[in-house]
Amino acid sequence: MYYKTISVICLGLTTWANSVFAQKLESLVPETPSSAPDYFCTWNIQGYLVNYESTELQRREINEANIFGQGKYQNWANFFPRIRQDLYFVMDDSWDIPANENSSHNPYLGTAQLNEERFPTLTGTPSERLRSLVQKFKLLGWKGVGGWICAQRSTALTPTETDEITYWSERLKEANEAGFSYWKVDWGNHSHDGNWREMLTNLGKHHAPNLWIEHAMRNEFIQFSDVYRTYDVENIIAKPVTIQRICNILPYKSNESAKGIINCEDEPYIAVGLGCAIGIMRHPYSGNMPNGQQDFVFPPVGQNYKLCMDEVIRAIRWHRIAEPFGVDGNYSIDTLRLNDSWQLAENETWQTWRPIGSILTESAPARVSRCMPLPVVEDTCSSRPFILASLYHNQAIALSAIGRTIGRDYIEHPITVTIHGKEWTAPIGLFGYFKEVCIIYPYIPKKKVKVIAQDLAGDHPIDITRKVRIEGNRLMIPGKIIRKIGLMNATPGDLSAPGMVIKMM
């Protein structure tokens, strides 16, 4: 049984790695950034700055100084240097309202125009202000910029007789002219109104065809959405909640005009295992909040998300190999469920109404797959991991072993997993701890086959042909090799589980 302690076990590989680096194998991770709708969202860094004291204070923190300034807890635009070319920077609530209008009931909500008080150096028309912002981010290496959108129009800036179609068409045209990339449409008067959300999506396709419009709230909205978000979770028990929410969405099919991609937020190894997009909510400021109190949104217990930044890098870089895909009705869900629990201590959740000592319980299917049969597992112990697998549209396969939350421990118990592949030369992504992974193909040539593998956080592949077994049409990869390769480029002190890509040639 493996508990999260330290991820630098790969240091003993130095001699072996140096000997094979000399072969100068080409990286298995393409240099071209992914076109997946992955992003970093600012909501939790906003809250961290004000110790999550109130939503009003949290909204106040979206401004030019915090995003681009050089002061303490500023310069958010400098986050994620390894992967920001693959990410949209999404400004959360409230980039578009006056600096002192931060209540949940103000007439500026839904303005959807960069506010001049919050961004004083970006001037001009609404589209010019947005374009200047986009240019600043792209110069820093980000793929693009997006923003949180209240699901209602502002009543402060337009006559009450202005109809919804005219209002949102104007905002979409401004976004299109500016090259704005992402709308994260959240709560508001129309948050549960499917007709309104579908109208917004259709207007977007007409006026801003390159703009991603993300929806949430009701699972059936996935049918007309390009991206649908599974929504907020408590990190102490987020994994079964997120897996179950994805399972609730998989039965739907997207319309012909919709991409139908699920965004499962800040669960990168769940995302790659089930073909989803990623919305990063964690940020680099680890430890206590500025007031010295424990960060209860990312508490240093369980998985300890903010000490698991490498897993974000690995999952985002996997999307350069295989991009998220939409719901199409092709999935399998295990009837067996695994039960997780967490006994709550002080400052471990943003759900402040929960009493200290209470036990949170959640469950999810033990195995889930998309576009392929369910993986076969040999170990059926109570602490076995959730196993997720997906066959991507380019024939690549991702397999994830997701740790369990039991009592007050985060447990990563390695087991043997068997899956079926389609094309023997297609990349395989392995995420998490395993005892062994067996991949059965229709065919593997009898000629000498080379097997190479690479930590997705690194750039140098390793020839592991002698470290694995090929028996007929089966490729067997020992768990110790997955751990060694998948952590080879681990950041010292980072607690992320392994994440690697393997390829036969």
RODO-2510 file (C-alpha; in nm, 4 decimals, decimal comma):
residues 505
     n   res          X          Y          Z
     1     m     0,0000     0,0000     0,0000
     2     y     0,1410     0,3365    -0,1042
     3     y     0,0698     0,6523     0,0926
     4     k     0,1563     0,9973    -0,0403
     5     t     0,4900     1,0837     0,1131
     6     i     0,7560     1,1841    -0,1395
     7     s     0,7941     1,1647    -0,5139
     8     v     1,1685     1,1769    -0,5520
     9     i     1,2171     0,7994    -0,5600
    10     c     1,3371     0,8407    -0,9169
    11     l     1,6719     0,9845    -0,8108
    12     g     1,8319     0,6405    -0,8207
    13     l     1,7803     0,6264    -1,1969
    14     t     2,0484     0,8798    -1,2813
    15     t     2,3038     0,6352    -1,4216
    16     w     2,0483     0,4412    -1,6212
    17     a     1,8864     0,7577    -1,7546
    18     n     2,2167     0,9132    -1,8590
    19     s     2,3122     0,6023    -2,0539
    20     v     1,9919     0,6000    -2,2576
    21     f     1,9724     0,9773    -2,3086
    22     a     2,2706     0,9331    -2,5371
    23     q     2,0392     0,7646    -2,7883
    24     k     1,8739     1,1054    -2,8481
    25     l     1,5269     0,9677    -2,8914
    26     e     1,2660     1,2147    -3,0084
    27     s     1,0309     1,3394    -2,7371
    28     l     0,6972     1,1612    -2,7223
    29     v     0,5301     1,4902    -2,6266
    30     p     0,4781     1,7160    -2,9314
    31     e     0,6174     2,0680    -2,9204
    32     t     0,2913     2,2109    -3,0552
    33     p     0,0562     2,3251    -2,7766
    34     s    -0,2748     2,1498    -2,7389
    35     s    -0,5919     2,3057    -2,8766
    36     a    -0,7911     2,1554    -2,5866
    37     p    -1,0100     2,3981    -2,3850
    38     d    -0,7942     2,3684    -2,0729
    39     y    -0,7586     2,6713    -1,8479
    40     f    -0,6416     2,8209    -1,5206
    41     c    -0,9184     2,9954    -1,3267
    42     t    -0,8468     3,2731    -1,0764
    43     w    -1,1278     3,2139    -0,8257
    44     n    -0,9198     3,0415    -0,5583
    45     i    -0,6241     3,2768    -0,5796
    46     q    -0,8749     3,5608    -0,5379
    47     g    -1,0068     3,3940    -0,2241
    48     y    -0,6634     3,3097    -0,0878
    49     l    -0,5591     3,6763    -0,0933
    50     v    -0,8492     3,7763     0,1305
    51     n    -0,8464     3,4608     0,3448
    52     y    -1,1842     3,3684     0,1928
    53     e    -1,3458     3,6157     0,4339
    54     s    -1,6334     3,6996     0,1983
    55     t    -1,7424     3,6639    -0,1613
    56     e    -1,7499     4,0434    -0,1922
    57     l    -1,3827     4,0730    -0,0931
    58     q    -1,2970     3,7837    -0,3231
    59     r    -1,4539     3,9628    -0,6200
    60     r    -1,2581     4,2769    -0,5367
    61     e    -0,9260     4,1056    -0,6058
    62     i    -0,9726     4,0759    -0,9821
    63     n    -0,7738     4,3703    -1,1131
    64     e    -0,4767     4,4646    -1,3275
    65     a    -0,2370     4,5040    -1,0352
    66     n    -0,2929     4,1544    -0,9002
    67     i    -0,2730     3,9906    -1,2397
    68     f     0,0341     4,1742    -1,3739
    69     g     0,1894     4,3520    -1,0728
    70     q     0,5122     4,2525    -0,8988
    71     g     0,3993     4,2768    -0,5359
    72     k     0,3463     3,9960    -0,2890
    73     y     0,0763     3,7537    -0,4068
    74     q     0,0589     3,9386    -0,7402
    75     n     0,1758     3,8546    -1,0939
    76     w    -0,0761     3,5755    -1,1509
    77     a    -0,0004     3,6014    -1,5200
    78     n     0,3335     3,4390    -1,4420
    79     f     0,1769     3,1153    -1,3107
    80     f     0,2360     2,7789    -1,4807
    81     p     0,5389     2,8675    -1,6975
    82     r     0,5793     2,5064    -1,8192
    83     i     0,2300     2,4759    -1,9617
    84     r     0,0782     2,8210    -1,9996
    85     q     0,1074     2,7965    -2,3792
    86     d    -0,1529     2,5196    -2,3491
    87     l    -0,3833     2,7143    -2,1162
    88     y    -0,6379     2,9916    -2,1288
    89     f    -0,6165     3,2372    -1,8398
    90     v    -0,9768     3,2682    -1,7177
    91     m    -1,0564     3,5688    -1,4982
    92     d    -1,3300     3,4728    -1,2588
    93     d    -1,6026     3,6867    -1,1008
    94     s    -1,5804     3,9998    -1,1386
    95     w    -1,3489     4,1294    -1,4122
    96     d    -1,6323     4,3175    -1,5819
    97     i    -1,7930     4,5227    -1,3029
    98     p    -1,6833     4,8438    -1,1246
    99     a    -1,4208     4,7985    -0,8556
   100     n    -1,6539     4,8893    -0,5699
   101     e    -1,9596     4,6963    -0,6926
   102     n    -1,8887     4,3549    -0,5459
   103     s    -2,2187     4,2394    -0,3989
   104     s    -2,4105     3,9424    -0,5377
   105     h    -2,6989     4,1735    -0,6242
   106     n    -2,5717     4,4645    -0,8283
   107     p    -2,6899     4,5922    -1,1662
   108     y    -2,3488     4,5507    -1,3322
   109     l    -2,3415     4,1706    -1,3184
   110     g    -2,3344     4,0380    -1,6738
   111     t    -2,1598     4,3414    -1,8225
   112     a    -1,9094     4,1165    -2,0077
   113     q    -1,6824     4,4129    -2,0865
   114     l    -1,3377     4,4672    -1,9320
   115     n    -1,3887     4,7204    -1,6545
   116     e    -1,1744     5,0341    -1,6829
   117     e    -1,1487     5,0890    -1,3067
   118     r    -1,0019     4,7441    -1,2553
   119     f    -0,7758     4,7663    -1,5629
   120     p    -0,6847     5,1373    -1,5829
   121     t    -0,4042     5,1116    -1,8394
   122     l    -0,6233     4,9297    -2,0927
   123     t    -0,8293     5,1971    -2,2628
   124     g    -1,0442     5,2485    -2,5697
   125     t    -1,3625     5,0820    -2,6857
   126     p    -1,4773     4,7591    -2,5175
   127     s    -1,3226     4,5471    -2,7930
   128     e    -1,0008     4,7522    -2,7883
   129     r    -0,9649     4,7068    -2,4118
   130     l    -1,0145     4,3346    -2,4440
   131     r    -0,7731     4,3135    -2,7364
   132     s    -0,5018     4,4890    -2,5340
   133     l    -0,5541     4,2394    -2,2532
   134     v    -0,5331     3,9452    -2,4921
   135     q    -0,2088     4,0801    -2,6349
   136     k    -0,0540     4,1164    -2,2882
   137     f    -0,1304     3,7556    -2,2040
   138     k    -0,0106     3,6194    -2,5352
   139     l     0,3173     3,8058    -2,4994
   140     l     0,3607     3,6194    -2,1707
   141     g     0,3045     3,2885    -2,3458
   142     w    -0,0575     3,2065    -2,2625
   143     k    -0,2772     3,0471    -2,5272
   144     g    -0,5459     3,3068    -2,4689
   145     v    -0,7731     3,4809    -2,2197
   146     g    -1,1245     3,4182    -2,0953
   147     g    -1,3661     3,5417    -1,8341
   148     w    -1,6445     3,4445    -1,5968
   149     i    -1,9871     3,5404    -1,7281
   150     c    -2,2913     3,5948    -1,5074
   151     a    -2,5951     3,4287    -1,6652
   152     q    -2,7854     3,7552    -1,6945
   153     r    -2,7401     4,0857    -1,8690
   154     s    -2,6448     4,4030    -1,6867
   155     t    -2,9300     4,6455    -1,6281
   156     a    -2,6971     4,9333    -1,5444
   157     l    -2,5512     5,0001    -1,8884
   158     t    -2,8356     4,9356    -2,1318
   159     p    -3,1993     5,0378    -2,1591
   160     t    -3,4407     4,7894    -2,0048
   161     e    -3,6121     4,7447    -2,3391
   162     t    -3,2934     4,6044    -2,4966
   163     d    -3,3673     4,2433    -2,5850
   164     e    -3,1428     3,9509    -2,4894
   165     i    -3,0393     3,8678    -2,8454
   166     t    -2,9257     4,2229    -2,9214
   167     y    -2,7457     4,2582    -2,5897
   168     w    -2,5474     3,9347    -2,6098
   169     s    -2,4817     3,9658    -2,9827
   170     e    -2,3004     4,2933    -2,9135
   171     r    -2,0910     4,1350    -2,6365
   172     l    -2,0041     3,8375    -2,8537
   173     k    -1,8988     4,0594    -3,1417
   174     e    -1,6701     4,2533    -2,9063
   175     a    -1,5162     3,9308    -2,7802
   176     n    -1,4638     3,8090    -3,1343
   177     e    -1,2983     4,1344    -3,2466
   178     a    -1,0654     4,1197    -2,9470
   179     g    -0,9673     3,7556    -2,9865
   180     f    -1,1141     3,6730    -2,6435
   181     s    -1,1133     3,2946    -2,6077
   182     y    -1,3383     3,1649    -2,3297
   183     w    -1,6668     3,2397    -2,1551
   184     k    -1,7246     3,0528    -1,8286
   185     v    -2,1010     3,1003    -1,7942
   186     d    -2,2037     3,0455    -1,4323
   187     w    -2,4794     3,1550    -1,1957
   188     g    -2,7300     3,4329    -1,2535
   189     n    -3,0975     3,4832    -1,3324
   190     h    -3,0725     3,2410    -1,6268
   191     s    -2,8324     2,9904    -1,4694
   192     h    -3,0814     2,7013    -1,4924
   193     d    -3,2529     2,8240    -1,8083
   194     g    -3,1611     2,5842    -2,0868
   195     n    -3,3320     2,7921    -2,3556
   196     w    -3,1303     3,0989    -2,2600
   197     r    -2,8027     2,9084    -2,2469
   198     e    -2,8676     2,7431    -2,5817
   199     m    -2,9536     3,0826    -2,7301
   200     l    -2,6204     3,2186    -2,6042
   201     t    -2,4363     2,9209    -2,7546
   202     n    -2,6029     2,9649    -3,0927
   203     l    -2,5312     3,3382    -3,0950
   204     g    -2,1697     3,2584    -3,0095
   205     k    -2,1312     3,0223    -3,3031
   206     h    -2,2603     3,2965    -3,5309
   207     h    -2,0831     3,6040    -3,3909
   208     a    -1,7733     3,4549    -3,2210
   209     p    -1,6992     3,1147    -3,3759
   210     n    -1,3598     3,0840    -3,2035
   211     l    -1,4956     3,1547    -2,8553
   212     w    -1,5399     2,8601    -2,6186
   213     i    -1,8671     2,8939    -2,4261
   214     e    -1,8794     2,6765    -2,1149
   215     h    -2,2040     2,5871    -1,9399
   216     a    -2,2947     2,4230    -1,6073
   217     m    -2,5854     2,3545    -1,3683
   218     r    -2,7976     2,0903    -1,5487
   219     n    -2,6452     1,7770    -1,7018
   220     e    -2,8674     1,7909    -2,0095
   221     f    -2,6989     2,1184    -2,1078
   222     i    -2,4045     1,9089    -2,2344
   223     q    -2,6147     1,8338    -2,5423
   224     f    -2,5740     2,1877    -2,6827
   225     s    -2,2496     2,2844    -2,5055
   226     d    -1,9000     2,2882    -2,6458
   227     v    -1,7797     2,2570    -2,2843
   228     y    -1,9787     2,1603    -1,9756
   229     r    -1,8334     2,1977    -1,6236
   230     t    -1,8978     1,9420    -1,3482
   231     y    -1,8896     2,2264    -1,0913
   232     d    -1,7425     2,2946    -0,7486
   233     v    -1,6293     2,0222    -0,5076
   234     e    -1,4718     1,9937    -0,1633
   235     n    -1,1158     1,8803    -0,2237
   236     i    -1,1017     1,6500     0,0794
   237     i    -1,3406     1,4109    -0,0968
   238     a    -1,3460     1,5452    -0,4532
   239     k    -1,2508     1,2329    -0,6437
   240     p    -1,5588     1,0123    -0,6026
   241     v    -1,7816     1,3198    -0,6395
   242     t    -1,6153     1,4173    -0,9674
   243     i    -1,6163     1,0629    -1,1075
   244     q    -1,9865     1,0253    -1,0273
   245     r    -2,0723     1,3604    -1,1851
   246     i    -1,8946     1,2566    -1,5039
   247     c    -2,0854     0,9276    -1,5013
   248     n    -2,4091     1,1242    -1,4746
   249     i    -2,3215     1,3143    -1,7935
   250     l    -2,1862     1,0300    -2,0078
   251     p    -2,5308     0,8949    -2,1096
   252     y    -2,6036     1,2160    -2,3016
   253     k    -2,5044     1,2726    -2,6628
   254     s    -2,3982     1,6111    -2,7947
   255     n    -2,5812     1,7734    -3,0835
   256     e    -2,4101     1,7803    -3,4209
   257     s    -2,3145     2,1457    -3,3756
   258     a    -2,1789     2,0978    -3,0214
   259     k    -1,8426     1,9584    -2,9144
   260     g    -1,9854     1,8180    -2,5901
   261     i    -1,6594     1,8159    -2,3899
   262     i    -1,6776     1,7631    -2,0134
   263     n    -1,4598     1,9863    -1,7961
   264     c    -1,4000     1,8095    -1,4623
   265     e    -1,2163     2,1075    -1,3136
   266     d    -0,9084     2,0506    -1,0973
   267     e    -0,8831     1,6694    -1,1217
   268     p    -0,6182     1,6235    -1,3926
   269     y    -0,5741     1,2455    -1,3704
   270     i    -0,9498     1,1917    -1,3738
   271     a    -0,9655     1,4222    -1,6754
   272     v    -0,7118     1,2296    -1,8819
   273     g    -0,8568     0,8941    -1,7752
   274     l    -1,2017     0,9927    -1,9022
   275     g    -1,1254     1,2189    -2,1984
   276     c    -1,2195     1,5432    -2,0201
   277     a    -1,0869     1,8988    -2,0241
   278     i    -0,9159     2,0509    -1,7197
   279     g    -1,0018     2,3675    -1,5267
   280     i    -0,7096     2,4308    -1,2920
   281     m    -0,8182     2,5890    -0,9635
   282     r    -0,5064     2,5285    -0,7502
   283     h    -0,2292     2,7873    -0,7502
   284     p     0,1384     2,8067    -0,6491
   285     y     0,0865     2,9725    -0,3074
   286     s     0,1103     2,6732    -0,0743
   287     g     0,0858     2,6786     0,3012
   288     n    -0,1322     2,8956     0,5204
   289     m    -0,3319     3,1939     0,3990
   290     p    -0,1956     3,5478     0,4497
   291     n    -0,3679     3,5699     0,7908
   292     g    -0,1779     3,2606     0,9079
   293     q    -0,4835     3,0360     0,9101
   294     q    -0,4911     2,7026     0,7268
   295     d    -0,6108     2,7191     0,3662
   296     f    -0,9400     2,5311     0,4048
   297     v    -1,0062     2,5164     0,0297
   298     f    -0,6754     2,3354    -0,0285
   299     p    -0,6018     2,1923     0,3162
   300     p    -0,2644     2,0177     0,3664
   301     v    -0,4343     1,6836     0,4288
   302     g    -0,5458     1,3985     0,2065
   303     q    -0,3920     1,4418    -0,1346
   304     n    -0,2672     1,7948    -0,0540
   305     y    -0,3426     1,9420    -0,3967
   306     k    -0,1075     2,2384    -0,3832
   307     l     0,1883     2,0053    -0,3333
   308     c     0,0769     1,8117    -0,6413
   309     m     0,1523     2,0588    -0,9181
   310     d     0,3426     1,8109    -1,1361
   311     e     0,0253     1,6121    -1,2035
   312     v    -0,1238     1,9219    -1,3636
   313     i     0,1774     1,9540    -1,5940
   314     r     0,1636     1,5863    -1,6899
   315     a    -0,2074     1,5863    -1,7671
   316     i    -0,1992     1,9087    -1,9669
   317     r     0,0946     1,7785    -2,1713
   318     w    -0,0934     1,4525    -2,2361
   319     h    -0,3484     1,6664    -2,4198
   320     r    -0,0763     1,7454    -2,6733
   321     i    -0,0806     1,3746    -2,7512
   322     a    -0,4562     1,3099    -2,7245
   323     e    -0,7200     1,5813    -2,6901
   324     p    -1,0455     1,5637    -2,4899
   325     f    -1,3499     1,4445    -2,6807
   326     g    -1,7239     1,4941    -2,6536
   327     v    -1,9944     1,2692    -2,5155
   328     d    -2,1208     1,0224    -2,7725
   329     g    -2,2945     0,7510    -2,5738
   330     n    -1,9983     0,5135    -2,5974
   331     y    -1,9049     0,4346    -2,2386
   332     s    -1,9093     0,1619    -1,9740
   333     i    -1,9734     0,2029    -1,6017
   334     d    -1,9040    -0,0629    -1,3406
   335     t    -2,1987    -0,1733    -1,1275
   336     l    -1,9616    -0,2134    -0,8316
   337     r    -1,9202     0,1045    -0,6281
   338     l    -1,6370     0,2076    -0,3986
   339     n    -1,7123     0,4084    -0,0869
   340     d    -1,4889     0,6928     0,0316
   341     s    -1,5099     0,8868     0,3551
   342     w    -1,3375     1,1704     0,5370
   343     q    -1,3579     1,2578     0,9052
   344     l    -1,3589     1,6349     0,9143
   345     a    -1,1169     1,8353     1,1275
   346     e    -1,0971     2,2124     1,1616
   347     n    -1,0421     2,4266     0,8493
   348     e    -1,0658     2,1476     0,5924
   349     t    -1,3582     2,2571     0,3762
   350     w    -1,5186     2,5722     0,2368
   351     q    -1,8567     2,4253     0,3349
   352     t    -1,8394     2,6029     0,6710
   353     w    -2,1727     2,4665     0,7915
   354     r    -2,0244     2,1162     0,8322
   355     p    -1,9541     2,0352     1,2021
   356     i    -1,6045     1,9354     1,3093
   357     g    -1,5825     1,5583     1,3512
   358     s    -1,8557     1,4834     1,0996
   359     i    -1,7857     1,2138     0,8421
   360     l    -1,8290     1,2942     0,4746
   361     t    -1,9175     0,9910     0,2639
   362     e    -1,9276     0,9638    -0,1144
   363     s    -1,9168     0,6760    -0,3601
   364     a    -1,8493     0,6230    -0,7296
   365     p    -1,8205     0,3317    -0,9746
   366     a    -1,5051     0,1266    -0,9272
   367     r    -1,4304     0,1328    -1,3017
   368     v    -1,5346     0,3639    -1,5846
   369     s    -1,4282     0,3584    -1,9482
   370     r    -1,5020     0,5483    -2,2656
   371     c    -1,4892     0,4012    -2,6168
   372     m    -1,3336     0,0781    -2,4872
   373     p    -1,4187    -0,2146    -2,2570
   374     l    -1,3884    -0,1769    -1,8820
   375     p    -1,0383    -0,2543    -1,7540
   376     v    -0,9940    -0,5888    -1,5789
   377     v    -0,8571    -0,5767    -1,2248
   378     e    -0,7211    -0,8621    -1,0141
   379     d    -0,7188    -0,7019    -0,6704
   380     t    -1,0603    -0,6447    -0,5158
   381     c    -0,9501    -0,5205    -0,1727
   382     s    -1,1480    -0,2403    -0,0073
   383     s    -0,8730     0,0170    -0,0682
   384     r    -0,8306    -0,0551    -0,4410
   385     p    -0,8167     0,2575    -0,6591
   386     f    -1,0798     0,3851    -0,8966
   387     i    -0,9738     0,2724    -1,2441
   388     l    -1,0534     0,4924    -1,5456
   389     a    -0,9673     0,4311    -1,9108
   390     s    -1,0418     0,5967    -2,2440
   391     l    -0,9672     0,5274    -2,6072
   392     y    -0,9143     0,8667    -2,7690
   393     h    -1,0073     0,9491    -3,1264
   394     n    -0,6465     0,9110    -3,2445
   395     q    -0,6337     0,5573    -3,0921
   396     a    -0,4231     0,6700    -2,7952
   397     i    -0,5307     0,5230    -2,4608
   398     a    -0,5130     0,6784    -2,1139
   399     l    -0,5365     0,4633    -1,8007
   400     s    -0,5675     0,6258    -1,4577
   401     a    -0,5547     0,4752    -1,1085
   402     i    -0,7207     0,7280    -0,8784
   403     g    -0,6428     0,7218    -0,5079
   404     r    -0,8974     0,6713    -0,2334
   405     t    -0,9977     0,8871     0,0616
   406     i    -1,0636     0,6648     0,3629
   407     g    -1,0904     0,7899     0,7212
   408     r    -0,8210     1,0551     0,7243
   409     d    -0,5830     0,8969     0,4755
   410     y    -0,5318     0,9338     0,1029
   411     i    -0,4433     0,5826    -0,0147
   412     e    -0,2835     0,4805    -0,3423
   413     h    -0,2873     0,1020    -0,3490
   414     p    -0,1176    -0,0391    -0,6626
   415     i    -0,3048    -0,3187    -0,8417
   416     t    -0,2676    -0,5133    -1,1663
   417     v    -0,4837    -0,3821    -1,4498
   418     t    -0,5466    -0,5299    -1,7943
   419     i    -0,6844    -0,3253    -2,0835
   420     h    -0,7392    -0,3789    -2,4553
   421     g    -0,5657    -0,1552    -2,7095
   422     k    -0,6498    -0,1162    -3,0778
   423     e    -0,3332     0,0012    -3,2523
   424     w    -0,0028    -0,1261    -3,1151
   425     t     0,1905     0,1843    -3,2232
   426     a    -0,0522     0,4284    -3,0551
   427     p     0,0643     0,6118    -2,7390
   428     i    -0,0460     0,4867    -2,3980
   429     g    -0,0739     0,7247    -2,1017
   430     l    -0,0395     0,5685    -1,7557
   431     f    -0,1346     0,7817    -1,4556
   432     g    -0,1060     0,6727    -1,0930
   433     y     0,0409     0,3736    -0,9116
   434     f     0,0061     0,0197    -1,0506
   435     k     0,1371    -0,3243    -0,9641
   436     e     0,1456    -0,4083    -1,3339
   437     v    -0,0332    -0,2974    -1,6498
   438     c    -0,1085    -0,5499    -1,9240
   439     i    -0,2228    -0,4232    -2,2650
   440     i    -0,3743    -0,6750    -2,5052
   441     y    -0,3658    -0,5831    -2,8755
   442     p    -0,5198    -0,7498    -3,1783
   443     y    -0,1668    -0,7778    -3,3109
   444     i     0,1945    -0,7037    -3,2176
   445     p     0,4520    -0,7883    -3,4857
   446     k     0,6933    -1,0694    -3,4118
   447     k     0,9845    -0,8633    -3,5351
   448     k     1,1936    -0,6833    -3,2774
   449     v     0,9823    -0,4100    -3,1205
   450     k     1,1297    -0,1132    -2,9367
   451     v     0,9408     0,0244    -2,6358
   452     i     1,0105     0,3791    -2,5222
   453     a     0,8596     0,5760    -2,2368
   454     q     0,8732     0,9279    -2,0971
   455     d     0,7716     1,1199    -1,7890
   456     l     0,5070     1,3585    -1,9207
   457     a     0,6664     1,6310    -1,7091
   458     g     0,9939     1,5866    -1,8999
   459     d     1,1247     1,6008    -2,2546
   460     h     1,3512     1,2966    -2,2812
   461     p     1,2197     0,9484    -2,3582
   462     i     1,3839     0,6308    -2,2277
   463     d     1,4254     0,2983    -2,4062
   464     i     1,2599     0,0490    -2,1700
   465     t     1,2450    -0,2475    -2,4086
   466     r     1,4405    -0,4671    -2,1678
   467     k     1,2328    -0,3543    -1,8715
   468     v     0,8967    -0,4742    -2,0072
   469     r     0,7657    -0,8052    -2,1469
   470     i     0,6019    -0,8757    -2,4803
   471     e     0,4325    -1,2126    -2,5012
   472     g     0,2430    -1,2655    -2,8245
   473     n    -0,0078    -0,9825    -2,8469
   474     r     0,0411    -0,8682    -2,4850
   475     l     0,2590    -0,5886    -2,3492
   476     m     0,3288    -0,6100    -1,9738
   477     i     0,4662    -0,3071    -1,7900
   478     p     0,5826    -0,3560    -1,4290
   479     g     0,4586    -0,1056    -1,1745
   480     k     0,8120    -0,0228    -1,0622
   481     i     0,8923     0,0966    -1,4162
   482     i     0,5802     0,3123    -1,4229
   483     r     0,6871     0,4685    -1,0936
   484     k     1,0445     0,5248    -1,2032
   485     i     0,9724     0,6691    -1,5462
   486     g     0,6544     0,8493    -1,4399
   487     l     0,8422     1,0370    -1,1662
   488     m     1,1731     1,0837    -1,3437
   489     n     1,1243     1,4578    -1,3821
   490     a     0,9441     1,5130    -1,0531
   491     t     0,9882     1,8476    -0,8841
   492     p     1,1635     1,7989    -0,5478
   493     g     0,9005     1,7858    -0,2757
   494     d     0,6102     1,7434    -0,5167
   495     l     0,3710     1,4642    -0,4136
   496     s     0,2085     1,3884    -0,7479
   497     a     0,1552     1,0304    -0,8584
   498     p     0,3435     0,9097    -1,1689
   499     g     0,2315     1,0140    -1,5149
   500     m     0,4030     0,8730    -1,8239
   501     v     0,3531     0,8007    -2,1906
   502     i     0,4685     0,4735    -2,3471
   503     k     0,4940     0,3844    -2,7134
   504     m     0,5979     0,0798    -2,9149
   505     m     0,7703     0,1175    -3,2483
***
